[in-house]
Amino acid sequence: MLCYHMSFKFPSFLVSSTRKMSSITPTEKAFLAAPHFAVVGASKDASKFGTRVLKWYQARTYDVVPVHPKEKELEGLATISSIAELKAPSETSVHIITPPKVTLSILEKARELSVPTLWLQPGAEDEAVIEYIKANDLSDRVIYGGPCILVIGDDIANSNINSAL
């Protein structure tokens, strides 16, 4: 499976879908352990990665809300126009599939709202975003730099289930 966004391409042999449980980070585990999820970057175009990520959450029956500034509904779900509208931001993991300039503003708002964990899909970050993450001590709360939930998400979810047993 290929997981790519914008100009980035990560073939499955680089990001294995059978990662060893020990290679799953605490941030990845915490991200999928949240009771609520928001996906920023989904659209009406089912071929776009934002929509594919939204469908990933839906297929696994996670409590997910799409965030879109203009659309009122995506994939049968009511949208919110901003993460500022999250009902429980401190209990919501936010998945970001946006261009880096948009990502930066979302990170700023997420920090203000005390969002516990964020996942930047490949291509959603640039130098400015990475600098912001590091300068604001968010490295332990933000997944960035390549992991794709479409490739490794099920391994993380299974790890969380196994840890609970």
Secondary structure as UniProt FT lines:
FT   STRAND          2..5
FT   TURN            6..7
FT   STRAND          8..11
FT   TURN            12..14
FT   TURN            17..18
FT   HELIX           21..23
FT   HELIX           26..33
FT   STRAND          36..40
FT   TURN            46..47
FT   HELIX           49..59
FT   TURN            60..61
FT   STRAND          64..67
FT   STRAND          73..74
FT   TURN            75..76
FT   STRAND          77..78
FT   HELIX           83..85
FT   HELIX           89..91
FT   STRAND          92..96
FT   HELIX           100..113
FT   STRAND          118..120
FT   TURN            122..123
FT   HELIX           127..135
FT   TURN            136..137
FT   TURN            139..141
FT   STRAND          142..143
FT   HELIX           149..164
//
